[in-house]
Amino acid sequence: MWPRPLAASNRSITSVAQRWTSVVNLRKLSPVALAPSLQQKLDQSRFVIEEAFDTHPLDATVVAWSAGKDSTLLLALALEINR
């Protein structure tokens, strides 16, 4: 759990107050401002999949698909890149 409660240490009350202030300031930001955009996530995922295809032979590469939303997206990206 962060920030941790003040324990018997050499930390001053000022440093604890600064950490709490930073947490409060982060909570004021919208979740959209903190999270990468969907396009950035897709680009990063495509990059990782391309690296896997470049590193490993295609005939030895498999995608585990469970029909869930995450594995379906992974399969769709892999097929898109492999075409």
N, CA, C and O atoms as a GROMACS GRO file, in nm:
protein
  332
    1MET      N    1   0.085  -0.117   0.000
    1MET     CA    2   0.000   0.000   0.000
    1MET      C    3   0.089   0.123   0.000
    1MET      O    4   0.185   0.131   0.077
    2TRP      N    5   0.059   0.217  -0.084
    2TRP     CA    6   0.141   0.337  -0.092
    2TRP      C    7   0.053   0.458  -0.072
    2TRP      O    8  -0.059   0.455  -0.123
    3PRO      N    9   0.091   0.560  -0.007
    3PRO     CA   10   0.214   0.574   0.070
    3PRO      C   11   0.206   0.495   0.199
    3PRO      O   12   0.100   0.482   0.260
    4ARG      N   13   0.318   0.445   0.239
    4ARG     CA   14   0.325   0.365   0.360
    4ARG      C   15   0.313   0.455   0.482
    4ARG      O   16   0.354   0.571   0.478
    5PRO      N   17   0.257   0.402   0.589
    5PRO     CA   18   0.249   0.482   0.712
    5PRO      C   19   0.390   0.512   0.764
    5PRO      O   20   0.485   0.436   0.740
    6LEU      N   21   0.400   0.620   0.832
    6LEU     CA   22   0.529   0.659   0.889
    6LEU      C   23   0.571   0.556   0.993
    6LEU      O   24   0.500   0.532   1.090
    7ALA      N   25   0.684   0.496   0.971
    7ALA     CA   26   0.737   0.397   1.064
    7ALA      C   27   0.854   0.457   1.139
    7ALA      O   28   0.897   0.569   1.111
    8ALA      N   29   0.903   0.383   1.234
    8ALA     CA   30   1.019   0.430   1.309
    8ALA      C   31   1.138   0.428   1.215
    8ALA      O   32   1.203   0.325   1.197
    9SER      N   33   1.167   0.541   1.157
    9SER     CA   34   1.278   0.552   1.063
    9SER      C   35   1.330   0.694   1.066
    9SER      O   36   1.289   0.775   1.149
   10ASN      N   37   1.420   0.723   0.976
   10ASN     CA   38   1.477   0.856   0.972
   10ASN      C   39   1.397   0.950   0.880
   10ASN      O   40   1.442   1.061   0.853
   11ARG      N   41   1.282   0.906   0.834
   11ARG     CA   42   1.200   0.994   0.751
   11ARG      C   43   1.137   1.103   0.834
   11ARG      O   44   1.091   1.081   0.946
   12SER      N   45   1.135   1.218   0.777
   12SER     CA   46   1.078   1.330   0.850
   12SER      C   47   0.930   1.344   0.817
   12SER      O   48   0.880   1.287   0.720
   13ILE      N   49   0.861   1.420   0.897
   13ILE     CA   50   0.720   1.448   0.872
   13ILE      C   51   0.706   1.521   0.738
   13ILE      O   52   0.606   1.503   0.668
   14THR      N   53   0.802   1.602   0.702
   14THR     CA   54   0.797   1.676   0.577
   14THR      C   55   0.796   1.581   0.458
   14THR      O   56   0.719   1.602   0.364
   15SER      N   57   0.879   1.477   0.459
   15SER     CA   58   0.882   1.386   0.345
   15SER      C   59   0.750   1.310   0.334
   15SER      O   60   0.704   1.283   0.223
   16VAL      N   61   0.690   1.274   0.446
   16VAL     CA   62   0.561   1.206   0.443
   16VAL      C   63   0.455   1.301   0.387
   16VAL      O   64   0.371   1.260   0.306
   17ALA      N   65   0.458   1.425   0.428
   17ALA     CA   66   0.362   1.524   0.377
   17ALA      C   67   0.379   1.544   0.227
   17ALA      O   68   0.281   1.560   0.155
   18GLN      N   69   0.502   1.543   0.179
   18GLN     CA   70   0.526   1.560   0.036
   18GLN      C   71   0.470   1.441  -0.042
   18GLN      O   72   0.412   1.459  -0.149
   19ARG      N   73   0.489   1.319   0.011
   19ARG     CA   74   0.434   1.202  -0.058
   19ARG      C   75   0.282   1.208  -0.064
   19ARG      O   76   0.223   1.178  -0.168
   20TRP      N   77   0.218   1.245   0.046
   20TRP     CA   78   0.072   1.255   0.047
   20TRP      C   79   0.025   1.361  -0.050
   20TRP      O   80  -0.076   1.343  -0.118
   21THR      N   81   0.097   1.471  -0.059
   21THR     CA   82   0.060   1.578  -0.152
   21THR      C   83   0.067   1.527  -0.295
   21THR      O   84  -0.020   1.557  -0.376
   22SER      N   85   0.170   1.450  -0.327
   22SER     CA   86   0.181   1.397  -0.463
   22SER      C   87   0.068   1.300  -0.493
   22SER      O   88   0.018   1.298  -0.606
   23VAL      N   89   0.025   1.221  -0.396
   23VAL     CA   90  -0.087   1.129  -0.417
   23VAL      C   91  -0.215   1.207  -0.441
   23VAL      O   92  -0.292   1.175  -0.532
   24VAL      N   93  -0.237   1.309  -0.362
   24VAL     CA   94  -0.358   1.391  -0.378
   24VAL      C   95  -0.359   1.458  -0.515
   24VAL      O   96  -0.462   1.463  -0.581
   25ASN      N   97  -0.242   1.509  -0.557
   25ASN     CA   98  -0.235   1.573  -0.688
   25ASN      C   99  -0.260   1.473  -0.801
   25ASN      O  100  -0.324   1.508  -0.901
   26LEU      N  101  -0.212   1.350  -0.788
   26LEU     CA  102  -0.238   1.249  -0.890
   26LEU      C  103  -0.385   1.215  -0.898
   26LEU      O  104  -0.438   1.192  -1.007
   27ARG      N  105  -0.452   1.212  -0.784
   27ARG     CA  106  -0.594   1.178  -0.784
   27ARG      C  107  -0.678   1.287  -0.849
   27ARG      O  108  -0.790   1.259  -0.894
   28LYS      N  109  -0.627   1.410  -0.856
   28LYS     CA  110  -0.702   1.518  -0.920
   28LYS      C  111  -0.700   1.504  -1.072
   28LYS      O  112  -0.789   1.556  -1.139
   29LEU      N  113  -0.600   1.435  -1.127
   29LEU     CA  114  -0.592   1.415  -1.270
   29LEU      C  115  -0.698   1.314  -1.314
   29LEU      O  116  -0.735   1.224  -1.239
   30SER      N  117  -0.745   1.331  -1.435
   30SER     CA  118  -0.842   1.234  -1.485
   30SER      C  119  -0.771   1.104  -1.520
   30SER      O  120  -0.652   1.107  -1.552
   31PRO      N  121  -0.840   0.992  -1.515
   31PRO     CA  122  -0.777   0.864  -1.553
   31PRO      C  123  -0.726   0.866  -1.696
   31PRO      O  124  -0.628   0.799  -1.728
   32VAL      N  125  -0.791   0.944  -1.783
   32VAL     CA  126  -0.748   0.953  -1.922
   32VAL      C  127  -0.611   1.018  -1.932
   32VAL      O  128  -0.531   0.980  -2.018
   33ALA      N  129  -0.583   1.114  -1.846
   33ALA     CA  130  -0.454   1.183  -1.850
   33ALA      C  131  -0.341   1.091  -1.804
   33ALA      O  132  -0.227   1.109  -1.846
   34LEU      N  133  -0.371   0.993  -1.720
   34LEU     CA  134  -0.269   0.902  -1.669
   34LEU      C  135  -0.246   0.782  -1.760
   34LEU      O  136  -0.135   0.730  -1.768
   35ALA      N  137  -0.350   0.738  -1.827
   35ALA     CA  138  -0.341   0.616  -1.907
   35ALA      C  139  -0.298   0.648  -2.049
   35ALA      O  140  -0.335   0.752  -2.105
   36PRO      N  141  -0.218   0.558  -2.109
   36PRO     CA  142  -0.185   0.578  -2.249
   36PRO      C  143  -0.310   0.560  -2.335
   36PRO      O  144  -0.403   0.490  -2.296
   37SER      N  145  -0.309   0.622  -2.450
   37SER     CA  146  -0.426   0.613  -2.537
   37SER      C  147  -0.439   0.471  -2.593
   37SER      O  148  -0.343   0.394  -2.591
   38LEU      N  149  -0.555   0.440  -2.640
   38LEU     CA  150  -0.580   0.308  -2.698
   38LEU      C  151  -0.487   0.285  -2.816
   38LEU      O  152  -0.434   0.175  -2.834
   39GLN      N  153  -0.466   0.388  -2.897
   39GLN     CA  154  -0.377   0.373  -3.013
   39GLN      C  155  -0.235   0.342  -2.970
   39GLN      O  156  -0.167   0.262  -3.034
   40GLN      N  157  -0.187   0.406  -2.862
   40GLN     CA  158  -0.053   0.377  -2.812
   40GLN      C  159  -0.042   0.232  -2.764
   40GLN      O  160   0.059   0.166  -2.787
   41LYS      N  161  -0.146   0.184  -2.698
   41LYS     CA  162  -0.146   0.044  -2.651
   41LYS      C  163  -0.145  -0.053  -2.768
   41LYS      O  164  -0.074  -0.154  -2.765
   42LEU      N  165  -0.224  -0.023  -2.872
   42LEU     CA  166  -0.226  -0.110  -2.989
   42LEU      C  167  -0.091  -0.109  -3.061
   42LEU      O  168  -0.043  -0.213  -3.104
   43ASP      N  169  -0.032   0.009  -3.073
   43ASP     CA  170   0.100   0.020  -3.138
   43ASP      C  171   0.205  -0.060  -3.061
   43ASP      O  172   0.287  -0.130  -3.121
   44GLN      N  173   0.203  -0.049  -2.930
   44GLN     CA  174   0.299  -0.123  -2.848
   44GLN      C  175   0.275  -0.274  -2.861
   44GLN      O  176   0.370  -0.351  -2.869
   45SER      N  177   0.150  -0.316  -2.862
   45SER     CA  178   0.118  -0.457  -2.877
   45SER      C  179   0.164  -0.509  -3.012
   45SER      O  180   0.221  -0.618  -3.022
   46ARG      N  181   0.141  -0.432  -3.118
   46ARG     CA  182   0.186  -0.472  -3.251
   46ARG      C  183   0.338  -0.486  -3.255
   46ARG      O  184   0.391  -0.580  -3.314
   47PHE      N  185   0.407  -0.393  -3.192
   47PHE     CA  186   0.553  -0.399  -3.188
   47PHE      C  187   0.601  -0.527  -3.121
   47PHE      O  188   0.692  -0.593  -3.172
   48VAL      N  189   0.542  -0.562  -3.008
   48VAL     CA  190   0.582  -0.683  -2.935
   48VAL      C  191   0.555  -0.808  -3.019
   48VAL      O  192   0.637  -0.899  -3.023
   49ILE      N  193   0.440  -0.812  -3.085
   49ILE     CA  194   0.407  -0.927  -3.168
   49ILE      C  195   0.503  -0.937  -3.287
   49ILE      O  196   0.549  -1.046  -3.321
   50GLU      N  197   0.533  -0.823  -3.350
   50GLU     CA  198   0.629  -0.824  -3.461
   50GLU      C  199   0.766  -0.872  -3.416
   50GLU      O  200   0.833  -0.946  -3.487
   51GLU      N  201   0.808  -0.829  -3.297
   51GLU     CA  202   0.936  -0.875  -3.242
   51GLU      C  203   0.935  -1.026  -3.221
   51GLU      O  204   1.034  -1.094  -3.248
   52ALA      N  205   0.824  -1.078  -3.173
   52ALA     CA  206   0.813  -1.224  -3.152
   52ALA      C  207   0.821  -1.297  -3.286
   52ALA      O  208   0.888  -1.400  -3.296
   53PHE      N  209   0.754  -1.244  -3.388
   53PHE     CA  210   0.758  -1.308  -3.520
   53PHE      C  211   0.897  -1.298  -3.581
   53PHE      O  212   0.941  -1.391  -3.650
   54ASP      N  213   0.967  -1.188  -3.556
   54ASP     CA  214   1.102  -1.172  -3.610
   54ASP      C  215   1.203  -1.261  -3.537
   54ASP      O  216   1.300  -1.308  -3.597
   55THR      N  217   1.180  -1.284  -3.409
   55THR     CA  218   1.273  -1.360  -3.327
   55THR      C  219   1.256  -1.510  -3.341
   55THR      O  220   1.353  -1.584  -3.339
   56HIS      N  221   1.132  -1.554  -3.356
   56HIS     CA  222   1.102  -1.698  -3.359
   56HIS      C  223   1.047  -1.736  -3.497
   56HIS      O  224   0.978  -1.656  -3.561
   57PRO      N  225   1.076  -1.856  -3.542
   57PRO     CA  226   1.022  -1.900  -3.671
   57PRO      C  227   0.869  -1.909  -3.667
   57PRO      O  228   0.811  -1.952  -3.567
   58LEU      N  229   0.806  -1.868  -3.776
   58LEU     CA  230   0.659  -1.866  -3.778
   58LEU      C  231   0.600  -2.006  -3.763
   58LEU      O  232   0.493  -2.022  -3.704
   59ASP      N  233   0.667  -2.107  -3.815
   59ASP     CA  234   0.610  -2.241  -3.804
   59ASP      C  235   0.621  -2.297  -3.662
   59ASP      O  236   0.562  -2.400  -3.632
   60ALA      N  237   0.696  -2.230  -3.575
   60ALA     CA  238   0.709  -2.274  -3.436
   60ALA      C  239   0.641  -2.177  -3.339
   60ALA      O  240   0.654  -2.192  -3.218
   61THR      N  241   0.570  -2.078  -3.392
   61THR     CA  242   0.504  -1.977  -3.309
   61THR      C  243   0.355  -2.007  -3.302
   61THR      O  244   0.291  -2.030  -3.404
   62VAL      N  245   0.301  -2.006  -3.182
   62VAL     CA  246   0.158  -2.031  -3.163
   62VAL      C  247   0.097  -1.919  -3.079
   62VAL      O  248   0.167  -1.851  -3.003
   63VAL      N  249  -0.032  -1.900  -3.095
   63VAL     CA  250  -0.109  -1.807  -3.012
   63VAL      C  251  -0.215  -1.888  -2.940
   63VAL      O  252  -0.298  -1.952  -3.004
   64ALA      N  253  -0.212  -1.885  -2.809
   64ALA     CA  254  -0.313  -1.955  -2.730
   64ALA      C  255  -0.442  -1.873  -2.733
   64ALA      O  256  -0.441  -1.755  -2.700
   65TRP      N  257  -0.551  -1.936  -2.774
   65TRP     CA  258  -0.679  -1.867  -2.787
   65TRP      C  259  -0.784  -1.938  -2.703
   65TRP      O  260  -0.810  -2.057  -2.723
   66SER      N  261  -0.843  -1.866  -2.609
   66SER     CA  262  -0.944  -1.924  -2.522
   66SER      C  263  -1.084  -1.873  -2.552
   66SER      O  264  -1.180  -1.905  -2.481
   67ALA      N  265  -1.097  -1.793  -2.658
   67ALA     CA  266  -1.223  -1.730  -2.699
   67ALA      C  267  -1.264  -1.617  -2.606
   67ALA      O  268  -1.376  -1.566  -2.615
   68GLY      N  269  -1.175  -1.576  -2.516
   68GLY     CA  270  -1.202  -1.460  -2.432
   68GLY      C  271  -1.166  -1.332  -2.506
   68GLY      O  272  -1.107  -1.336  -2.614
   69LYS      N  273  -1.200  -1.220  -2.449
   69LYS     CA  274  -1.177  -1.092  -2.517
   69LYS      C  275  -1.028  -1.061  -2.534
   69LYS      O  276  -0.989  -1.005  -2.636
   70ASP      N  277  -0.945  -1.096  -2.435
   70ASP     CA  278  -0.802  -1.066  -2.444
   70ASP      C  279  -0.733  -1.152  -2.549
   70ASP      O  280  -0.658  -1.102  -2.632
   71SER      N  281  -0.759  -1.283  -2.544
   71SER     CA  282  -0.693  -1.371  -2.640
   71SER      C  283  -0.747  -1.350  -2.781
   71SER      O  284  -0.675  -1.372  -2.878
   72THR      N  285  -0.873  -1.310  -2.794
   72THR     CA  286  -0.929  -1.281  -2.926
   72THR      C  287  -0.862  -1.159  -2.987
   72THR      O  288  -0.832  -1.158  -3.106
   73LEU      N  289  -0.838  -1.057  -2.906
   73LEU     CA  290  -0.767  -0.939  -2.956
   73LEU      C  291  -0.624  -0.974  -2.995
   73LEU      O  292  -0.576  -0.930  -3.100
   74LEU      N  293  -0.556  -1.054  -2.913
   74LEU     CA  294  -0.420  -1.097  -2.946
   74LEU      C  295  -0.418  -1.174  -3.077
   74LEU      O  296  -0.332  -1.150  -3.161
   75LEU      N  297  -0.511  -1.265  -3.095
   75LEU     CA  298  -0.519  -1.343  -3.219
   75LEU      C  299  -0.544  -1.252  -3.339
   75LEU      O  300  -0.482  -1.268  -3.444
   76ALA      N  301  -0.636  -1.157  -3.324
   76ALA     CA  302  -0.666  -1.065  -3.434
   76ALA      C  303  -0.543  -0.981  -3.470
   76ALA      O  304  -0.515  -0.961  -3.588
   77LEU      N  305  -0.470  -0.933  -3.371
   77LEU     CA  306  -0.348  -0.855  -3.399
   77LEU      C  307  -0.242  -0.941  -3.467
   77LEU      O  308  -0.176  -0.897  -3.561
   78ALA      N  309  -0.226  -1.064  -3.418
   78ALA     CA  310  -0.127  -1.154  -3.477
   78ALA      C  311  -0.162  -1.184  -3.622
   78ALA      O  312  -0.073  -1.185  -3.708
   79LEU      N  313  -0.289  -1.209  -3.651
   79LEU     CA  314  -0.331  -1.235  -3.789
   79LEU      C  315  -0.312  -1.110  -3.876
   79LEU      O  316  -0.270  -1.121  -3.991
   80GLU      N  317  -0.342  -0.994  -3.822
   80GLU     CA  318  -0.326  -0.869  -3.896
   80GLU      C  319  -0.178  -0.848  -3.934
   80GLU      O  320  -0.147  -0.807  -4.045
   81ILE      N  321  -0.090  -0.875  -3.841
   81ILE     CA  322   0.054  -0.854  -3.864
   81ILE      C  323   0.108  -0.960  -3.960
   81ILE      O  324   0.195  -0.929  -4.042
   82ASN      N  325   0.060  -1.081  -3.950
   82ASN     CA  326   0.113  -1.192  -4.030
   82ASN      C  327   0.064  -1.189  -4.174
   82ASN      O  328   0.120  -1.260  -4.257
   83ARG      N  329  -0.036  -1.110  -4.205
   83ARG     CA  330  -0.091  -1.107  -4.342
   83ARG      C  331  -0.006  -1.026  -4.434
   83ARG      O  332  -0.038  -1.013  -4.552
   0.00000   0.00000   0.00000
